[in-house]
Amino acid sequence: MLSPLMFIIGFIIFLLYMSGLLWMIKSSHDDQRRRRERDEKLNQSDENDYDGGGNWGRFDNK
């Protein structure tokens, strides 16, 4: 009688732990994606700037 009850309680704890873990992984992934998209919007890179140093000698293309 005690063995099936312990198994059920352990399984419920395991399911709660796994669902919490997967939820934290998903929320962390979504937060990282939002930060990356925000940074890409703020730092629009120049397609001719291969070294990442900025526009140090070219004229503006306005």
C-alpha positions as CSV (number, residue, x, y, z in Angstrom):
1,M,0.0,0.0,0.0
2,L,2.8,2.4,0.8
3,S,4.9,1.7,-2.3
4,P,2.3,2.9,-4.9
5,L,1.6,6.0,-2.8
6,M,5.3,6.9,-2.6
7,F,5.6,6.3,-6.4
8,I,2.7,8.6,-7.2
9,I,4.0,11.3,-4.9
10,G,7.5,11.0,-6.3
11,F,6.1,11.1,-9.8
12,I,4.1,14.3,-9.1
13,I,7.2,16.0,-7.6
14,F,9.2,14.9,-10.7
15,L,6.5,16.3,-13.0
16,L,6.4,19.6,-11.1
17,Y,10.2,19.8,-11.2
18,M,10.5,19.1,-14.9
19,S,7.7,21.5,-15.9
20,G,9.4,24.2,-13.8
21,L,12.7,23.5,-15.4
22,L,11.3,23.6,-18.9
23,W,9.4,26.8,-18.2
24,M,12.6,28.5,-16.9
25,I,14.5,27.4,-20.0
26,K,11.8,28.7,-22.3
27,S,11.5,32.0,-20.4
28,S,15.3,32.5,-20.4
29,H,15.4,31.7,-24.2
30,D,12.7,34.2,-24.9
31,D,14.4,36.9,-22.8
32,Q,17.7,36.3,-24.6
33,R,15.9,36.6,-28.0
34,R,14.2,39.8,-27.0
35,R,17.5,41.3,-25.8
36,R,19.3,40.2,-29.0
37,E,16.5,41.8,-31.2
38,R,16.6,45.0,-29.1
39,D,20.4,45.2,-29.5
40,E,20.2,44.6,-33.2
41,K,17.7,47.4,-33.6
42,L,19.9,49.8,-31.6
43,N,23.1,48.8,-33.4
44,Q,22.3,48.8,-37.0
45,S,25.6,47.7,-38.5
46,D,27.0,49.0,-41.8
47,E,27.3,46.2,-44.4
48,N,30.7,47.7,-45.5
49,D,32.1,47.8,-42.0
50,Y,34.0,44.5,-41.9
51,D,36.2,45.0,-38.9
52,G,33.5,46.6,-36.7
53,G,35.5,49.7,-36.0
54,G,33.0,52.1,-37.4
55,N,33.0,54.6,-40.2
56,W,36.6,56.0,-40.0
57,G,37.2,57.5,-43.4
58,R,34.3,56.9,-45.7
59,F,31.8,59.6,-46.6
60,D,28.2,59.3,-45.5
61,N,25.9,57.8,-48.1
62,K,23.1,60.3,-47.5
